[in-house]
Amino acid sequence: MRQLGLANRLTLTLVLVVVVFQAISVLGLLRLQRSSQDDWRLPVPVRIAAAAAALDRTPSAQRDDLLVALNGDATRFFIADGTPAGYRPRGGALPLLLHSYGAALEDRDVRLLVPEEKRRFRPRLETRRTTVYAISVALADGQRLVVAPGLGQRRRSIALAALVFNLAVGLAAAFLVWRTVRRATRDLQAIADASDRFAVDIAAPPMDETGHAEARRVASAFNRMRARIQALMGERMRMLAAAAHDLKTLMTRLRLRVALIDDPDQRARADRDVALMATLIEDVLLVARGEERPVVLTPVDVGRLLTDLVSERQALGQSVTLDAPAPGQVQADAGGLRRIVENLIENAVAYAGAAEVSFRRDDDRWRLAIVDHGPGLSPGFADQAFEPFARGEASRSRETGGSGLGLSIARTLAHQMGAEIRLETTPGGGLTAVLLFRAA
């Protein structure tokens, strides 16, 4: 249920509550009907005998008032000339049920009546558990007193009308709540969309401050936070640009001084250290400028790009192979894609001594994979592998690993191109870096 939106969850909850209450009402109504029909029993013989004696003593003009006093919701007393409509006498031997009535009513004629069964052209919703009996007693003037189940139709009609009314009110309330909550959550969805755009592109435009009062306050706070973050990022870039300018000046001076070293071995080591420092400075600046680096997406022939990179690595004596790439193009930044692949191959060669590169179609995506059979990643390091300056081993030596920025740079460049990068375990041991592109 958590996968549903807020509006759908609230509406579904209200509808469930209404349905539960209506179900309870329906069960109560069915129980009322069943108790008023199936569980009805004939009054005790003494009561019927007293009613018959009172009617014999009452003049015909006043019998209606007495019958009104005798009637109730459960039992109905009325006078008929013979067998009333809708009933028929019970055939066969006299049931044992009438023995007590015959003794109480002395010499009166007592008959047991049962309802006439009518042919039905539709299935009955409910089968009665017992037969509803009625009793007919002869009066002194030849008429008969009939005692039958009372008609609780008025009470059942009121209950049914209340049930229908409650159902209509519940559905109307559910619709109104759905409309209200949907309008309220529409503003929340706009805020979520603006947050997603800002997470991908820091230069995304501010969101519109519209909607109800609470939504406008949230949008205003979001825009203030966005402006503050952009100001902090701009300040960071200005600081890094100034530091990079000064460092490059110092690097130039160091190269001039290194050229004056007489010892060839020491001069070569100093040149290598200066080159590593320059590479580290460029990596740090690339990570810092990642969000602001302009990206130009064009169709890139990945097969040709991989062929050139692998050939360059093989010319350097590195064990890098390329499976026959599938012909295809992806929308990417050519320079950024080249930097990603170089970083991933560099990691594989540094930690495993070899790399296997492949490029193929995987359903609706292109899959570029760099496979190695080295030590892989430890479980505790896998979650932070893409963080800046994170390394799989504790030393900071450039001889045993890079600066810890290769994967961070690759992830930043991949996100800018709309691609996905992830690390998988190579079957048999090792690490597989996978770069996924949407098919054009």
C-alpha positions in Angstrom: 0.0 0.0 0.0 2.9 2.3 0.5 3.5 2.3 -3.2 0.2 4.1 -3.7 0.1 7.9 -3.7 -1.2 9.9 -0.7 -4.5 10.7 -2.4 -5.1 7.1 -3.3 -4.2 5.9 0.2 -6.5 8.3 2.0 -9.4 7.6 -0.5 -8.9 3.9 -0.2 -8.9 4.1 3.6 -12.2 6.0 3.7 -13.8 3.7 1.2 -12.8 0.7 3.3 -14.2 2.2 6.4 -17.5 2.9 4.6 -17.6 -0.6 3.2 -17.0 -2.1 6.7 -19.8 -0.1 8.3 -22.2 -0.9 5.4 -21.3 -4.6 5.7 -22.1 -4.4 9.4 -25.5 -2.7 8.6 -26.3 -5.3 6.0 -25.6 -8.2 8.4 -27.7 -6.5 11.1 -30.6 -6.1 8.6 -30.4 -9.7 7.5 -30.3 -10.8 11.1 -33.4 -8.6 11.9 -35.3 -10.2 9.0 -34.3 -13.7 10.0 -35.2 -13.2 13.6 -38.6 -11.7 12.7 -39.4 -14.5 10.3 -37.5 -17.7 10.8 -37.3 -17.6 14.6 -41.0 -16.7 15.2 -42.9 -19.0 17.6 -46.6 -19.3 18.4 -47.8 -17.5 21.5 -48.5 -19.6 24.6 -51.9 -21.4 24.6 -53.2 -19.4 27.6 -52.7 -16.1 25.8 -54.7 -17.4 22.7 -57.4 -18.8 24.9 -57.7 -15.4 26.7 -57.9 -13.5 23.4 -60.6 -15.9 22.1 -62.7 -15.5 25.3 -62.3 -11.7 25.2 -63.4 -11.5 21.6 -66.5 -13.7 22.3 -67.6 -11.3 25.1 -66.9 -8.2 22.9 -69.5 -6.8 20.5 -68.6 -7.0 16.9 -68.4 -3.1 16.6 -65.7 -3.1 19.3 -63.6 -6.1 18.3 -61.4 -4.0 16.0 -60.2 -1.9 19.0 -59.4 -5.1 21.0 -57.5 -6.6 18.0 -55.4 -3.4 17.8 -54.5 -3.8 21.5 -53.6 -7.4 21.0 -51.4 -6.9 17.9 -47.6 -6.3 18.1 -44.5 -6.3 15.9 -43.9 -10.0 16.5 -47.5 -11.4 16.5 -50.6 -10.4 14.5 -54.2 -11.2 15.6 -57.0 -10.9 13.1 -60.5 -12.3 12.4 -61.3 -14.2 9.2 -64.5 -16.0 8.0 -62.4 -19.1 7.0 -58.9 -19.8 6.0 -57.2 -16.5 5.4 -55.6 -15.7 2.0 -52.0 -16.9 1.7 -52.4 -19.8 4.1 -53.7 -23.4 3.8 -54.6 -25.9 6.5 -51.9 -28.4 7.5 -52.9 -31.8 6.2 -52.3 -35.2 7.7 -52.5 -36.2 11.4 -53.0 -33.5 14.0 -49.5 -32.4 15.0 -48.5 -32.9 18.6 -48.1 -29.1 18.7 -51.9 -28.7 19.0 -52.4 -30.9 22.0 -51.6 -28.2 24.5 -53.7 -25.6 22.5 -56.7 -28.0 22.4 -56.5 -28.5 26.1 -56.3 -24.8 26.8 -59.1 -23.9 24.4 -61.4 -26.7 25.5 -64.0 -27.5 22.9 -63.0 -24.9 20.3 -62.0 -26.0 16.8 -58.2 -25.4 16.5 -56.4 -25.7 13.1 -52.8 -25.3 12.1 -52.1 -23.2 9.0 -49.0 -23.0 6.9 -48.1 -20.4 4.1 -49.0 -21.3 0.6 -45.8 -21.8 -1.5 -45.9 -19.7 -4.7 -43.9 -20.5 -7.8 -40.9 -18.2 -8.0 -39.2 -17.3 -11.3 -36.0 -16.1 -9.6 -33.7 -17.8 -7.1 -34.3 -17.0 -3.5 -31.5 -15.2 -1.7 -32.2 -16.9 1.5 -33.7 -20.3 2.6 -35.8 -20.3 5.7 -34.6 -22.6 8.4 -38.1 -23.4 9.9 -41.6 -23.3 8.6 -43.7 -20.3 9.8 -46.9 -21.6 11.3 -50.1 -19.8 12.0 -53.1 -21.0 14.2 -56.8 -20.6 13.6 -59.3 -20.8 16.5 -63.1 -20.9 16.1 -65.1 -18.2 17.9 -68.6 -18.5 19.2 -70.2 -16.6 16.3 -68.6 -18.9 13.7 -65.8 -16.6 12.7 -62.2 -17.6 13.3 -59.3 -15.9 15.2 -56.1 -16.2 13.3 -52.8 -15.8 15.1 -49.9 -15.3 12.6 -46.4 -13.7 12.5 -46.5 -9.9 12.7 -45.6 -7.7 9.8 -42.3 -5.9 10.5 -42.2 -4.5 7.0 -42.2 -0.9 8.2 -39.2 -1.4 10.4 -37.3 -3.3 7.7 -38.1 -0.6 5.2 -36.8 2.1 7.5 -33.6 0.1 8.0 -33.2 -0.5 4.3 -33.7 3.2 3.5 -31.1 4.1 6.2 -28.7 1.6 4.6 -29.1 3.1 1.2 -28.8 6.7 2.6 -25.6 5.8 4.5 -24.1 4.2 1.4 -24.8 7.3 -0.7 -23.4 9.6 1.9 -20.3 7.4 2.2 -19.6 7.4 -1.5 -20.2 11.2 -1.8 -17.8 11.8 1.1 -15.2 9.5 -0.5 -15.4 11.4 -3.8 -15.1 14.8 -2.0 -12.1 13.6 0.0 -10.5 12.2 -3.1 -10.9 15.5 -4.9 -9.6 17.5 -2.0 -6.6 15.3 -1.3 -5.7 15.0 -5.0 -5.6 18.8 -5.3 -3.4 19.0 -2.2 -1.0 16.3 -3.3 -0.7 17.9 -6.8 1.4 20.7 -5.2 3.5 18.1 -3.3 4.2 16.3 -6.6 5.3 19.6 -8.2 7.7 20.1 -5.3 9.1 16.6 -5.7 9.6 17.1 -9.4 11.5 20.4 -8.8 13.7 18.6 -6.2 14.5 15.8 -8.7 15.4 18.4 -11.4 17.6 20.3 -9.0 19.4 17.1 -7.9 20.3 16.3 -11.6 21.0 19.9 -12.7 22.1 22.5 -10.1 21.3 25.2 -12.7 17.6 24.1 -12.9 15.1 27.0 -12.8 13.3 27.8 -9.5 9.9 26.3 -9.0 6.7 28.3 -9.2 5.3 29.5 -5.9 1.7 28.7 -6.6 -1.0 26.6 -4.9 -2.4 26.7 -1.4 -0.7 28.6 1.4 1.3 25.7 2.7 2.5 24.7 -0.7 3.6 28.3 -1.4 5.6 28.3 1.8 7.3 25.1 1.0 8.1 26.3 -2.6 9.5 29.6 -1.2 11.7 27.7 1.3 12.9 25.4 -1.5 13.8 28.3 -3.7 15.8 29.9 -0.9 17.6 26.7 -0.3 18.3 26.4 -4.0 19.8 29.9 -4.2 21.9 29.3 -1.1 23.3 26.0 -2.5 24.1 27.7 -5.8 25.9 30.5 -4.0 27.9 28.0 -2.0 28.8 26.1 -5.1 29.9 29.3 -6.9 32.0 30.3 -3.9 33.6 26.9 -3.9 34.4 27.1 -7.6 35.9 30.5 -7.3 38.1 29.3 -4.4 39.2 26.2 -6.3 39.9 28.2 -9.5 42.1 30.6 -7.5 43.9 27.7 -5.8 44.4 25.9 -9.2 45.9 29.0 -10.8 48.4 29.4 -8.0 49.2 25.7 -8.0 49.8 25.6 -11.7 52.2 28.5 -11.3 54.1 26.7 -8.6 54.1 23.5 -10.7 55.8 25.4 -13.6 58.5 26.7 -11.2 59.0 23.1 -9.9 59.5 21.8 -13.4 62.1 24.5 -14.1 64.0 23.6 -10.9 63.7 19.8 -11.5 65.4 20.4 -14.9 68.4 21.8 -13.0 69.0 18.6 -11.0 72.3 17.0 -12.1 71.5 13.4 -11.0 69.5 11.8 -13.8 67.8 9.3 -11.4 66.7 12.0 -9.0 65.6 14.2 -11.8 63.4 11.4 -13.2 61.8 10.7 -9.8 61.1 14.4 -9.4 59.5 14.6 -12.8 57.3 11.7 -12.0 56.2 13.3 -8.7 55.4 16.6 -10.4 53.4 14.7 -13.1 51.4 12.9 -10.4 50.7 16.2 -8.6 49.5 17.7 -11.8 47.2 14.8 -12.4 45.8 14.9 -8.9 45.1 18.7 -9.3 43.3 18.1 -12.5 41.2 15.2 -11.0 40.2 17.4 -8.0 39.2 20.3 -10.3 37.2 17.9 -12.5 35.2 16.6 -9.5 34.6 20.1 -8.3 33.4 21.3 -11.7 31.4 18.2 -12.3 28.0 19.8 -11.7 28.8 22.9 -13.8 30.7 21.2 -16.7 28.9 21.9 -19.9 27.8 18.6 -21.6 27.1 18.3 -25.3 25.4 15.0 -26.2 26.0 13.7 -29.7 25.8 10.3 -31.3 29.0 8.4 -30.4 30.2 5.3 -32.1 31.2 3.3 -29.0 32.8 0.4 -30.9 35.3 2.7 -32.6 36.0 4.5 -29.3 36.7 1.3 -27.5 38.9 0.0 -30.3 41.1 3.1 -30.1 41.4 3.0 -26.3 42.2 -0.7 -26.2 44.8 -0.3 -29.0 46.5 2.5 -27.0 46.6 0.3 -23.9 48.0 -2.7 -25.7 50.7 -0.4 -27.2 51.8 0.4 -23.7 52.1 -3.3 -23.0 49.0 -3.6 -20.8 46.8 -6.8 -20.9 43.6 -5.2 -22.2 41.3 -7.1 -24.6 38.1 -6.2 -26.5 35.3 -8.6 -27.4 33.8 -7.9 -30.8 31.6 -4.9 -30.0 28.1 -4.8 -31.3 27.6 -2.0 -33.8 25.7 0.9 -32.3 25.7 4.5 -31.2 24.7 6.1 -27.9 23.9 9.7 -27.0 26.9 10.8 -25.0 29.6 13.4 -24.5 32.5 11.9 -26.4 35.2 13.4 -24.2 33.3 12.4 -21.0 32.7 8.9 -22.2 36.4 8.5 -23.1 37.4 9.7 -19.6 35.0 7.2 -18.0 36.3 4.2 -19.9 39.9 5.2 -19.3 39.3 5.5 -15.5 37.6 2.1 -15.4 40.3 0.4 -17.4 43.0 2.0 -15.3 41.4 0.7 -12.1 41.2 -2.9 -13.6 44.8 -2.8 -14.7 46.0 -1.3 -11.5 44.3 -3.9 -9.2 44.0 -7.0 -11.4 46.7 -6.6 -14.0 44.3 -7.1 -16.9 40.9 -5.9 -18.2 38.3 -7.3 -20.6 36.1 -4.8 -22.4 32.8 -5.6 -24.1 29.9 -3.6 -25.6 26.5 -5.2 -26.5 22.8 -4.6 -26.6 20.9 -5.6 -23.4 17.1 -5.4 -24.0 16.3 -1.7 -24.4 19.8 -0.5 -23.2 23.4 -0.6 -24.2 25.8 -2.3 -21.8 29.4 -1.4 -21.7 31.4 -3.6 -19.3 35.0 -3.7 -18.0 35.7 -7.0 -16.4 38.7 -8.0 -14.2 39.5 -11.1 -12.2 41.3 -9.4 -9.3 40.5 -9.2 -5.6 37.3 -7.4 -6.1 35.7 -5.1 -3.5 35.4 -5.9 0.2 31.8 -5.9 1.4 32.4 -3.0 3.7 33.9 -0.9 0.9 31.3 -1.6 -1.8 28.8 1.1 -0.5 31.4 3.9 -0.6 33.3 3.0 -3.7 32.0 6.0 -5.6 32.7 8.5 -2.9 35.6 11.0 -3.6 39.0 9.9 -2.3 37.6 6.4 -1.3 40.2 3.6 -1.9 40.0 -0.1 -1.3 43.3 -0.2 0.6 44.5 2.0 3.4 47.7 3.4 2.0 47.6 6.6 0.0 50.5 5.5 -2.3 50.1 6.1 -6.0 52.0 2.9 -6.6 49.3 0.7 -5.0 46.3 2.7 -6.3 45.1 6.0 -7.6 43.9 9.0 -5.7 40.4 7.6 -5.1 38.8 9.9 -7.6 38.5 7.7 -10.6 35.1 6.1 -9.8 33.7 9.4 -8.4 34.6 11.2 -11.7 33.1 8.3 -13.7 29.8 8.5 -11.8 29.6 12.3 -12.2 30.2 12.2 -15.9 27.8 9.2 -16.4 25.0 11.1 -14.6 25.5 14.1 -16.8 25.0 11.9 -19.8 21.9 10.2 -18.4 23.7 6.9 -18.0 23.9 4.6 -15.1 27.1 3.1 -13.7 27.3 0.2 -11.2 29.7 -2.4 -9.9 29.1 -6.1 -10.0 31.0 -9.1 -8.8 32.7 -11.1 -11.6 31.7 -14.8 -11.6 34.7 -16.7 -10.2 36.1 -13.5 -8.4 36.9 -10.0 -9.4 35.0 -6.8 -10.3 32.8 -5.9 -13.3 32.2 -2.2 -13.9 29.0 -1.7 -16.0 28.0 1.4 -17.8 24.3 1.4 -19.0 22.9 3.7 -21.7 19.4 4.1 -22.9 18.9 2.9 -26.4 18.4 5.7 -28.9 
